[in-house]
């Protein structure tokens, strides 16, 4: 139950650029002493997400205004996220499968949504896949803060502005964001049981769990590319499928938000300052009602 509640609060705070209540950090530290090794990795990830949310809140409230300080804080968070991935045990590894469209056999009631790029992931369980997507969404947002600060600093320095090294770095960061967004998309068939594969059938979610836990990461993935890009269009199709098969009204609300907030196509930093941080944040609590459900259907 605590893990479920914490996930809901953390995602809400990140979306609203709000500080995470101190009690969440305190209870996380206490829970970490009593829980299994599997939970220890999600507890570590949660601690990083708390830092990310608090940084966004500090920036929004102008508690931090120095560009170098913000850049340093965001880079530290991204470094922690990278370390989290590197130290994961083998059980957390996932496998990528490819299926040509001509050979694609959709699962019952899931016709019409082919896995993006014909690829899909298989994880050990939904608890692990959910944690991976939380990591991906967090890394996308942390990297967008980094991109924003690099762009602002470039406008203050003629040397940095024309630095080929700086531009290469920004393109590399943007490529990383795009790959993370694609990885979120590739996790969808596992969550929604889109493919008629033995690996997925063995680990299918209970009830509407698979759809619920995809709402937030899919939103962030769509923000990376924009709704005119095939990825953005595919994400919208996912939301419509989640609404149709799981009865999740929040999915259609997110479709409206995406169509209303995103530009017609993705933007490159080299052309314009892309602010995914602002795009992925929804004001006035419009996405706060997204419900987090434990990934195995039980309380954690």
Steps between C-alpha positions, in 0.01 A plus 500: 500500500782742585671450162173561318426816697856629462492453122177697477638786709835514319348509153250764607777717649719467190210597275405799715858613566428465871723408791458145627370488859785429741300215652538304174879508533482411867267205447708381204810485716316304767342263250838431337618338823215250496456410136643248254789554258254548213337788681838649585555588133164673472570680828828629356323613184233673707770694686632629166150592382452700819813700416376558146159620613649729762741647245213576262310659788801712598540618140130578466492692829828675407672371811782415259565750222868452417529311170826329593357383833188361331710326236723344764201374700333348193823333390542351847150354483561356153826349627311331785245364254781357286660340804163350597478324163859376509458340842174314426517121543460260209139433595417855395632451146244497220504347154405671175310307232419600145198392299441598135156644442416221255568245777329693777225308677309737732360373827123477533318838503828685427483512120605824335799591717824360365805529732688818416781421253400136536694473827394411851664427836455205732567556871512266797184659640294817492652634819837514323365637171318777688823601674683508166240737355517725805877516447458581129251778562721649772808489279316671215395784731842532668667516161254765385600717793863449394419594141313810609788619716759431232295705258464786745871497576578499127306825459721657766830386351610559142764229541252238620241605243730408212658200668470187286563294813197657668279431200617139478422456868151641460428277202621200700268590788207541263580161343499346847160650574360364177631153572352508850166602350519210256581261784184614677305423182667161469384413853135550405432156343619335823271717709195480276547142379502617138685204355395139496831382640564238766732729695232766531220256572689362797532844658180676399381768748196470719200705393585852386838522675700494177315799358502709817875490551566603140308828508777722636806357317313499169415866552867587548597291195249687284641833620842405364378462142179702470159381387567534126788254519418128461597445865255765620223359282573148624485615863157651435389170349626329817291730717192426291565128534544533877170685519322241287637188668548622859235768532759753615352846443829670588644366174268713288568802720870458426426484127328839526793641697754376248307637206459832675850552640750355254619661182425332172844345484803433717767769527878474501709702745714617212195673350309609807515455874280193562357505851364155570499591868224747434326276248492200729371704792123545504377792702183518704522132593367374169704181519505466875213254486714242323482206737799287583428134563745246637648305213406156622147592596581488871611754756873562546 
